[in-house]
């Protein structure tokens, strides 16, 4: 191979010395042949390096890269050489050699994102914190610039803009065509992963230095870029704890910065619920309702919070509003019936519990059973249950059985208890109901709102 290259060089020199006898086209042809042969040499060594690297033969890999550099391939094939050469030296534990390769590459490609990434990784291994931060900050700044191009460029952009984006993404020479080609999506995906990785490394950098305030700022920027990354919240929570702050402040601060953001507010409310802070929940909900007065999730949360502080009337107002704007009203009918039971308005409690039965759901039957039980507990004399008391308990027992039949197995225990202790027995019918009648409606004044009958069972 050496003799062939020497022969080629001699031929080129000879032809140049005889240039007076050659046309321009002939001279250009000779130049092209020389360049083509040099490219082949470069590609041969690069191919050998890649094969060795793939097979974890890192010394053979860097040997091939060094030969390629000596053959003059460094400038033209810098993207294919220096980051992988640096990585291979790192794998060999030759960190000084890795640093040499990376710096040589950065002199040629100072804005290469992958090379900056390797440089930051190497600086971390060498405990060179200033260098590590320098490379990461530069990478972050460049990625923000690339993101700006990416936001403004698409399939229909002009050739010049697409070409600028391709170069910024680090696409190689043979892939640069100013068209939204088949390589674009792959490079864009890699770029997005690279941005995530930059934020991750900066987060680790500040965490390693125990500079938690700066860590939180980076995490905020990272969240703005990728709000779906679950790692961010975990890292930020730890940073807050390390600063002696309550992690709930994460969601509070985020919402405070953007008070019209309903999602941020709801996330904060969830955390407040975990902390049992109904008054604060009410404050947040009221603020959110200024921006979206019919937001169902916010209204549900403020209603629950009002109940937690025994503001039943205010909760009723919210539930009545929900009934007016929501298609799914059953849950609200149930909640309203419970509130009226607590307020002692048994007529409305029964009325709303019966409205919920339009769903024929186990929850609706179970709820009406609890309404009947609540009324009976308020009205009954437990030293001597009346026929009316037992009739109301029997209505509850019937509803509990309906709920069990619709899948609420948890209601069976309560139904069995009522059956054993409180519902009517044969002697109750004998003593309190005229012979021949098999229906009974509660007659005590306390049960005047109940229009339902029970049917005499077979005893």
VEXDREN-146324 format. One record per residue (C-alpha): x, y, z; residue number from 1. Coordinates in pm, 1 decimal, always signed. Example, Ala and Ser with C-alpha at 12.3 -4.5 7.8 and 13.67 -1.06 7.14 Angstrom:
VEXDREN-146324
- c1:c2:c3:num
- +1230.0:-450.0:+780.0:1;
- +1367.0:-106.0:+714.0:2;
This chain:
VEXDREN-146324
- c1:c2:c3:num
- +0.0:+0.0:+0.0:1;
- +288.0:+237.9:+86.1:2;
- +450.3:+183.6:-253.4:3;
- +118.1:+248.7:-426.0:4;
- +73.1:+577.5:-237.8:5;
- +429.4:+686.7:-312.5:6;
- +375.2:+603.6:-677.4:7;
- +60.1:+811.0:-678.4:8;
- +237.2:+1110.0:-522.3:9;
- +525.5:+1086.2:-772.1:10;
- +276.2:+1070.0:-1056.3:11;
- +99.9:+1379.7:-930.1:12;
- +430.5:+1569.5:-896.9:13;
- +535.8:+1461.3:-1243.3:14;
- +207.9:+1565.5:-1395.5:15;
- +221.4:+1904.4:-1224.5:16;
- +574.3:+1955.7:-1356.2:17;
- +441.0:+1893.0:-1702.6:18;
- +134.7:+2105.4:-1653.7:19;
- +216.9:+2304.1:-1960.1:20;
- +141.4:+1998.0:-2166.7:21;
- -190.3:+1922.5:-1987.4:22;
- -529.7:+2083.7:-2007.8:23;
- -713.7:+2209.6:-1698.1:24;
- -954.2:+1915.9:-1721.2:25;
- -664.4:+1670.1:-1716.7:26;
- -509.0:+1838.4:-1412.6:27;
- -844.4:+1834.4:-1226.4:28;
- -883.6:+1468.3:-1312.2:29;
- -547.4:+1389.0:-1152.5:30;
- -641.7:+1587.6:-840.1:31;
- -972.2:+1403.7:-815.7:32;
- -798.2:+1066.9:-845.3:33;
- -555.8:+1159.6:-567.2:34;
- -840.8:+1274.7:-340.9:35;
- -1041.6:+962.6:-415.4:36;
- -751.7:+736.6:-324.9:37;
- -691.9:+930.4:-2.6:38;
- -1062.8:+895.8:+89.3:39;
- -1039.6:+522.3:+39.0:40;
- -741.1:+504.4:+272.0:41;
- -926.8:+706.3:+537.0:42;
- -1239.6:+497.4:+511.1:43;
- -1038.8:+176.8:+537.9:44;
- -883.2:+285.1:+867.7:45;
- -1210.7:+424.1:+1000.3:46;
- -1382.6:+97.7:+917.4:47;
- -1110.0:-96.3:+1096.9:48;
- -1141.8:+132.8:+1399.7:49;
- -1519.0:+87.0:+1412.9:50;
- -1492.5:-291.1:+1391.3:51;
- -1234.6:-298.4:+1669.9:52;
- -1442.2:-64.6:+1887.3:53;
- -1754.7:-275.5:+1835.3:54;
- -1557.6:-579.2:+1948.4:55;
- -1418.2:-392.2:+2252.0:56;
- -1065.8:-399.2:+2106.4:57;
- -1001.9:-44.2:+2218.2:58;
- -623.6:-36.7:+2177.0:59;
- -650.0:-160.9:+1818.9:60;
- -928.6:+93.1:+1769.8:61;
- -719.4:+393.7:+1876.3:62;
- -424.6:+261.7:+1676.7:63;
- -639.1:+270.8:+1364.2:64;
- -762.1:+621.9:+1445.9:65;
- -405.1:+742.1:+1499.5:66;
- -298.9:+605.0:+1161.9:67;
- -600.8:+774.5:+1002.2:68;
- -499.3:+1105.8:+1161.0:69;
- -140.9:+1060.9:+1037.7:70;
- -280.0:+995.9:+691.3:71;
- -445.7:+1337.3:+699.3:72;
- -800.1:+1216.2:+766.7:73;
- -851.9:+1420.0:+1084.1:74;
- -1003.0:+1732.9:+934.0:75;
- -1239.6:+1572.1:+686.0:76;
- -1353.6:+1287.9:+911.3:77;
- -1332.3:+1463.2:+1246.5:78;
- -1690.4:+1370.4:+1340.6:79;
- -1616.3:+1003.2:+1286.7:80;
- -1283.4:+1005.7:+1469.7:81;
- -1238.5:+1218.4:+1777.7:82;
- -1537.8:+1147.2:+2000.8:83;
- -1494.2:+771.9:+1948.2:84;
- -1121.2:+795.2:+1988.9:85;
- -1175.2:+976.9:+2318.4:86;
- -1429.2:+719.8:+2435.1:87;
- -1194.2:+434.4:+2346.9:88;
- -907.4:+590.5:+2540.7:89;
- -1143.1:+631.4:+2838.4:90;
- -1233.3:+262.6:+2815.7:91;
- -861.5:+185.0:+2821.1:92;
- -817.9:+401.6:+3129.9:93;
- -582.0:+631.8:+2938.9:94;
- -746.3:+954.4:+3047.3:95;
- -463.8:+1187.2:+2942.5:96;
- -469.1:+1040.5:+2592.0:97;
- -847.2:+1078.1:+2588.2:98;
- -807.4:+1443.3:+2685.1:99;
- -557.3:+1494.5:+2401.7:100;
- -795.4:+1339.3:+2147.0:101;
- -1093.1:+1540.9:+2269.1:102;
- -905.0:+1871.1:+2269.9:103;
- -771.2:+1801.8:+1921.9:104;
- -1124.0:+1732.5:+1804.8:105;
- -1261.8:+2046.7:+1970.1:106;
- -1002.8:+2259.9:+1791.8:107;
- -1153.5:+2138.2:+1465.9:108;
- -1517.3:+2119.6:+1584.4:109;
- -1562.4:+2354.3:+1883.1:110;
- -1942.5:+2325.4:+1865.8:111;
- -1978.1:+1949.9:+1827.7:112;
- -2237.6:+1839.3:+2083.8:113;
- -2124.4:+1478.5:+2108.6:114;
- -1762.5:+1576.2:+2157.7:115;
- -1859.1:+1826.1:+2428.2:116;
- -2054.3:+1549.4:+2597.2:117;
- -1749.4:+1321.8:+2603.2:118;
- -1537.2:+1612.4:+2726.3:119;
- -1774.9:+1669.2:+3020.1:120;
- -1776.1:+1298.8:+3102.2:121;
- -1396.3:+1287.8:+3101.2:122;
- -1372.8:+1600.4:+3317.6:123;
- -1598.9:+1431.6:+3573.0:124;
- -1374.8:+1124.0:+3579.5:125;
- -1071.6:+1347.0:+3631.4:126;
- -1248.4:+1553.0:+3901.8:127;
- -1201.3:+1869.0:+3696.3:128;
- -1522.0:+2040.9:+3805.7:129;
- -1455.5:+2373.0:+3633.1:130;
- -1393.1:+2198.7:+3301.5:131;
- -1696.8:+1979.5:+3353.3:132;
- -1923.3:+2280.4:+3406.9:133;
- -1767.6:+2468.1:+3114.5:134;
- -1838.4:+2187.6:+2869.3:135;
- -2190.5:+2125.8:+3000.0:136;
- -2282.6:+2494.6:+2995.5:137;
- -2151.7:+2530.1:+2642.1:138;
- -2340.8:+2220.4:+2532.0:139;
- -2659.8:+2351.6:+2692.2:140;
- -2622.9:+2689.0:+2520.0:141;
- -2562.8:+2528.4:+2180.9:142;
- -2858.7:+2295.9:+2226.7:143;
- -3084.2:+2591.5:+2301.6:144;
- -2971.3:+2748.8:+1974.3:145;
- -3036.2:+2425.2:+1786.2:146;
- -3377.3:+2400.4:+1951.5:147;
- -3455.5:+2747.0:+1820.6:148;
- -3374.2:+2632.6:+1466.6:149;
- -3573.3:+2315.6:+1517.4:150;
- -3878.3:+2510.4:+1633.8:151;
- -3867.0:+2725.8:+1319.8:152;
- -3788.9:+2454.3:+1065.0:153;
- -4005.0:+2180.7:+921.0:154;
- -4061.1:+1968.0:+613.8:155;
- -4185.4:+2268.4:+416.5:156;
- -3901.6:+2507.6:+504.3:157;
- -3666.8:+2628.9:+233.0:158;
- -3349.8:+2441.6:+146.7:159;
- -3117.3:+2688.1:+318.0:160;
- -3300.1:+2667.0:+652.4:161;
- -3311.8:+2287.9:+644.3:162;
- -2941.6:+2278.4:+560.4:163;
- -2862.6:+2502.0:+859.6:164;
- -3061.1:+2267.3:+1082.3:165;
- -2885.8:+1961.9:+939.0:166;
- -2545.8:+2112.5:+1014.7:167;
- -2655.0:+2209.1:+1365.9:168;
- -2773.2:+1854.5:+1431.6:169;
- -2426.3:+1725.6:+1341.7:170;
- -2522.6:+1540.5:+1026.8:171;
- -2225.0:+1421.7:+821.7:172;
- -2126.9:+1563.5:+484.5:173;
- -2291.6:+1294.9:+274.7:174;
- -2621.5:+1356.3:+458.9:175;
- -2630.8:+1733.5:+405.5:176;
- -2868.3:+1800.8:+118.0:177;
- -3105.4:+2075.9:+236.6:178;
- -3395.4:+1831.5:+220.2:179;
- -3599.1:+1673.0:+497.5:180;
- -3436.1:+1339.3:+424.8:181;
- -3459.7:+999.0:+590.4:182;
- -3183.8:+1083.1:+838.7:183;
- -3358.3:+1385.9:+989.2:184;
- -3595.1:+1217.4:+1233.2:185;
- -3319.6:+998.1:+1371.4:186;
- -3092.1:+1297.0:+1431.6:187;
- -3374.7:+1499.6:+1585.7:188;
- -3455.7:+1213.7:+1822.6:189;
- -3089.4:+1186.0:+1920.7:190;
- -3075.2:+1560.5:+1975.4:191;
- -3374.7:+1552.3:+2211.0:192;
- -3214.6:+1272.5:+2409.1:193;
- -2894.5:+1474.8:+2417.8:194;
- -3077.1:+1772.9:+2569.7:195;
- -3226.4:+1551.1:+2837.7:196;
- -2881.4:+1413.1:+2909.1:197;
- -2731.2:+1761.9:+2940.6:198;
- -2987.3:+1859.6:+3202.4:199;
- -2931.5:+1529.3:+3378.8:200;
- -2555.6:+1586.5:+3393.6:201;
- -2594.0:+1945.2:+3514.6:202;
- -2834.0:+1823.8:+3781.5:203;
- -2575.3:+1568.2:+3892.9:204;
- -2300.9:+1831.3:+3884.0:205;
- -2477.7:+2067.4:+4124.1:206;
- -2595.6:+1779.8:+4340.6:207;
- -2237.5:+1651.3:+4369.2:208;
- -2130.6:+1998.9:+4483.2:209;
- -2430.1:+2017.6:+4721.5:210;
- -2534.4:+2341.4:+4551.8:211;
- -2904.0:+2263.7:+4580.7:212;
- -3030.6:+2610.2:+4487.8:213;
- -2858.7:+2589.4:+4148.8:214;
- -2972.9:+2229.4:+4116.3:215;
- -3334.7:+2339.6:+4158.2:216;
- -3292.6:+2609.3:+3891.2:217;
- -3159.7:+2348.7:+3647.0:218;
- -3443.6:+2112.8:+3734.9:219;
- -3693.8:+2391.7:+3665.9:220;
- -3540.0:+2448.2:+3322.2:221;
- -3537.4:+2074.6:+3261.5:222;
- -3905.9:+2054.1:+3352.2:223;
- -3987.1:+2335.9:+3109.8:224;
- -3817.5:+2133.4:+2837.0:225;
- -3956.8:+1792.0:+2929.7:226;
- -4246.8:+1807.8:+3179.4:227;
- -4318.5:+1435.4:+3138.3:228;
- -3987.5:+1322.9:+3285.4:229;
- -4070.1:+1169.6:+3624.8:230;
- -3706.3:+1185.5:+3738.1:231;
- -3725.4:+1564.0:+3765.3:232;
- -3982.9:+1567.6:+4044.6:233;
- -3795.6:+1304.4:+4245.6:234;
- -3469.7:+1495.6:+4214.6:235;
- -3634.1:+1824.3:+4303.5:236;
- -3805.7:+1672.7:+4605.1:237;
- -3470.5:+1548.6:+4733.4:238;
- -3313.2:+1890.2:+4671.7:239;
- -3590.6:+2061.2:+4868.2:240;
- -3543.2:+1820.0:+5157.4:241;
- -3168.1:+1882.9:+5148.7:242;
- -3242.1:+2254.7:+5179.3:243;
- -3477.2:+2191.0:+5470.4:244;
- -3782.5:+2288.8:+5267.8:245;
- -4117.9:+2111.5:+5240.7:246;
- -4139.5:+1931.0:+4903.0:247;
- -4495.3:+2058.4:+4866.8:248;
- -4337.0:+2395.3:+4788.2:249;
- -4232.6:+2248.9:+4452.3:250;
- -4590.7:+2247.0:+4330.3:251;
- -4674.7:+2565.5:+4515.7:252;
- -4391.3:+2760.2:+4352.5:253;
- -4473.0:+2623.0:+4009.9:254;
- -4836.4:+2729.4:+4040.8:255;
- -4748.7:+3068.2:+4190.6:256;
- -4534.9:+3143.6:+3886.0:257;
- -4828.6:+3066.1:+3658.0:258;
- -5151.7:+3104.9:+3860.3:259;
- -5375.1:+3069.5:+3554.7:260;
- -5237.0:+2721.7:+3484.8:261;
- -5518.5:+2497.2:+3606.3:262;
- -5308.6:+2181.1:+3584.5:263;
- -5037.5:+2327.2:+3807.1:264;
- -5300.7:+2437.5:+4056.2:265;
- -5464.4:+2094.9:+4065.0:266;
- -5126.7:+1928.3:+4119.9:267;
- -5071.0:+2160.7:+4414.2:268;
- -5417.8:+2077.4:+4549.2:269;
- -5335.0:+1705.5:+4537.4:270;
- -5031.6:+1765.3:+4755.3:271;
- -5234.3:+1982.1:+4994.1:272;
- -5485.1:+1698.9:+5029.5:273;
- -5203.0:+1466.8:+5130.8:274;
- -5108.1:+1722.9:+5395.4:275;
- -5473.3:+1765.0:+5508.6:276;
- -5481.8:+2138.6:+5441.6:277;
- -5847.1:+2211.6:+5350.6:278;
- -5824.0:+2586.8:+5411.2:279;
- -5532.8:+2618.1:+5168.8:280;
- -5715.1:+2398.6:+4918.6:281;
- -6009.5:+2637.3:+4931.5:282;
- -5781.6:+2935.8:+4869.4:283;
- -5620.3:+2768.2:+4568.1:284;
- -5954.9:+2655.7:+4427.3:285;
- -6105.6:+3002.0:+4458.0:286;
- -5805.9:+3146.4:+4274.5:287;
- -5835.0:+2887.4:+3997.0:288;
- -6208.4:+2947.0:+3959.6:289;
- -6129.7:+3307.0:+3868.4:290;
- -5978.5:+3165.1:+3548.7:291;
- -6218.6:+2874.8:+3490.1:292;
- -6536.9:+2901.2:+3694.3:293;
- -6682.9:+2574.9:+3564.3:294;
- -6380.7:+2349.4:+3605.4:295;
- -6532.0:+2030.6:+3745.6:296;
- -6214.6:+1899.9:+3913.2:297;
- -6159.4:+2229.6:+4093.5:298;
- -6524.1:+2247.4:+4200.1:299;
- -6513.6:+1891.4:+4333.6:300;
- -6202.9:+1969.1:+4535.1:301;
- -6342.4:+2284.8:+4689.6:302;
- -6665.6:+2104.5:+4778.5:303;
- -6467.7:+1831.3:+4955.2:304;
- -6260.6:+2093.2:+5136.6:305;
- -6572.0:+2275.5:+5257.9:306;
- -6702.6:+1947.6:+5397.0:307;
- -6371.7:+1888.0:+5574.1:308;
- -6418.5:+2211.9:+5767.8:309;
- -6793.2:+2151.9:+5819.5:310;
- -6907.4:+2426.6:+5584.8:311;
- -7197.5:+2216.5:+5456.3:312;
- -7398.8:+2504.0:+5314.5:313;
- -7106.8:+2619.0:+5100.8:314;
- -7046.7:+2261.2:+4989.7:315;
- -7414.4:+2234.3:+4893.7:316;
- -7386.1:+2542.1:+4675.8:317;
- -7090.1:+2389.8:+4493.3:318;
- -7261.5:+2054.0:+4444.2:319;
- -7574.5:+2222.1:+4313.2:320;
- -7356.4:+2402.5:+4062.1:321;
- -7192.7:+2073.0:+3963.2:322;
- -7535.6:+1916.9:+3915.1:323;
- -7619.4:+2200.8:+3680.1:324;
- -7309.6:+2174.6:+3460.1:325;
- -7215.3:+1806.3:+3468.0:326;
- -7356.6:+1524.2:+3260.1:327;
- -7271.6:+1268.6:+3527.8:328;
- -7482.7:+1388.1:+3820.4:329;
- -7524.1:+1065.2:+4017.8:330;
- -7221.6:+1110.5:+4242.9:331;
- -7334.3:+1464.1:+4323.5:332;
- -7688.3:+1350.7:+4411.3:333;
- -7531.9:+1104.8:+4654.8:334;
- -7307.5:+1367.7:+4813.1:335;
- -7594.3:+1614.7:+4848.1:336;
- -7813.8:+1350.9:+5014.8:337;
- -7537.7:+1288.5:+5270.3:338;
- -7508.3:+1658.9:+5345.8:339;
- -7882.0:+1697.4:+5399.6:340;
- -7873.9:+1397.1:+5631.0:341;
- -7602.2:+1567.5:+5837.0:342;
- -7807.8:+1887.5:+5841.5:343;
- -8116.6:+1698.0:+5960.0:344;
- -8318.2:+1775.5:+5647.3:345;
- -8438.6:+1418.2:+5599.3:346;
- -8693.1:+1499.7:+5333.7:347;
- -8424.9:+1638.5:+5099.1:348;
- -8183.7:+1364.4:+5199.1:349;
- -8430.2:+1100.7:+5080.3:350;
- -8523.8:+1304.2:+4775.1:351;
- -8166.2:+1328.2:+4647.5:352;
- -8085.4:+968.4:+4737.0:353;
- -8380.5:+859.5:+4523.2:354;
- -8266.2:+1081.4:+4235.6:355;
- -7940.6:+888.5:+4231.9:356;
- -8132.5:+562.0:+4183.7:357;
- -8189.4:+650.2:+3820.0:358;
- -7847.8:+490.2:+3774.0:359;
- -7959.9:+164.9:+3941.0:360;
- -7602.9:+137.9:+4068.2:361;
- -7479.5:-44.4:+4376.3:362;
- -7348.7:+288.2:+4510.5:363;
- -7690.4:+450.6:+4483.1:364;
- -7866.9:+168.9:+4668.0:365;
- -7596.3:+158.4:+4932.5:366;
- -7624.5:+533.6:+4983.5:367;
- -8002.6:+526.5:+5025.2:368;
- -7959.1:+247.7:+5279.7:369;
- -7727.1:+474.6:+5478.9:370;
- -7981.4:+756.8:+5459.7:371;
- -8250.9:+530.9:+5604.0:372;
- -8014.9:+407.8:+5875.1:373;
- -7917.3:+764.0:+5961.7:374;
- -8280.5:+871.3:+5991.9:375;
- -8368.3:+565.6:+6200.5:376;
- -8074.9:+623.0:+6434.9:377;
- -8198.3:+977.5:+6487.5:378;
- -8561.7:+881.8:+6544.7:379;
- -8557.6:+540.5:+6713.3:380;
- -8583.5:+456.2:+7079.5:381;
- -8336.2:+170.3:+7101.2:382;
- -8473.7:+50.1:+7433.8:383;
- -8796.1:-33.7:+7254.6:384;
- -8792.1:-21.4:+6873.3:385;
- -9129.6:+58.7:+6723.1:386;
- -9277.5:-106.6:+6417.1:387;
- -9194.4:+211.0:+6222.7:388;
- -8831.8:+198.9:+6339.5:389;
- -8800.7:-161.1:+6228.6:390;
- -8972.6:-85.3:+5898.2:391;
- -8718.0:+186.5:+5815.8:392;
- -8431.6:-46.6:+5904.7:393;
- -8591.2:-307.6:+5682.2:394;
- -8595.9:-60.4:+5392.7:395;
- -8224.9:-7.6:+5450.9:396;
- -8175.2:-385.3:+5463.4:397;
- -8354.2:-425.0:+5129.8:398;
- -8136.0:-157.2:+4970.1:399;
- -7821.1:-317.9:+5107.7:400;
- -7924.5:-649.1:+4953.9:401;
- -7977.5:-471.0:+4622.0:402;
- -7628.9:-322.9:+4650.3:403;
- -7480.0:-664.9:+4725.0:404;
- -7660.1:-809.0:+4424.6:405;
- -7502.9:-541.2:+4206.2:406;
- -7151.9:-626.3:+4318.6:407;
- -7097.0:-442.6:+4647.2:408;
- -6994.6:-741.4:+4856.1:409;
- -6883.3:-511.7:+5136.1:410;
- -7247.6:-428.9:+5211.8:411;
- -7334.6:-787.8:+5307.5:412;
- -7197.5:-767.4:+5659.9:413;
- -7412.2:-464.9:+5739.7:414;
- -7717.2:-626.3:+5579.0:415;
- -7669.8:-939.3:+5790.7:416;
- -7640.3:-727.6:+6105.2:417;
- -7968.4:-547.9:+6033.2:418;
- -8137.7:-877.0:+5952.0:419;
- -8031.1:-1022.7:+6284.2:420;
- -8110.6:-724.1:+6505.1:421;
- -8339.0:-458.8:+6361.5:422;
- -8578.4:-559.9:+6084.0:423;
- -8937.5:-671.5:+6141.0:424;
- -9021.0:-1015.8:+6267.1:425;
- -9347.3:-1209.9:+6258.9:426;
- -9449.4:-1088.1:+6605.4:427;
- -9408.9:-724.2:+6496.6:428;
- -9659.5:-775.1:+6218.5:429;
- -9893.5:-961.7:+6450.5:430;
- -9889.0:-688.0:+6714.7:431;
- -9883.7:-376.2:+6496.0:432;
- -10055.1:-448.6:+6163.5:433;
- -10416.4:-536.3:+6106.5:434;
- -10477.2:-896.6:+6016.3:435;
- -10483.7:-957.6:+5644.7:436;
- -10263.8:-661.2:+5557.8:437;
- -9918.4:-737.8:+5420.0:438;
- -9787.0:-383.7:+5362.2:439;
- -9666.8:-128.8:+5611.2:440;
- -9556.8:+230.8:+5586.0:441;
- -9386.1:+400.7:+5883.7:442;
- -9643.6:+591.7:+6085.4:443;
- -9431.1:+767.2:+6348.4:444;
- -9419.5:+1144.4:+6297.5:445;
- -9040.3:+1136.3:+6270.9:446;
- -9074.6:+932.5:+5950.6:447;
- -9340.2:+1145.2:+5783.6:448;
- -9114.6:+1214.3:+5484.6:449;
- -9095.9:+841.7:+5396.0:450;
- -9361.7:+727.2:+5150.8:451;
- -9222.8:+380.7:+5097.3:452;
- -9389.7:+56.9:+5208.9:453;
- -9239.7:-270.4:+5318.0:454;
- -9399.5:-602.0:+5224.3:455;
- -9449.6:-872.1:+5484.2:456;
- -9197.5:-1146.7:+5431.6:457;
- -9262.6:-1517.6:+5468.4:458;
- -9170.7:-1616.3:+5821.5:459;
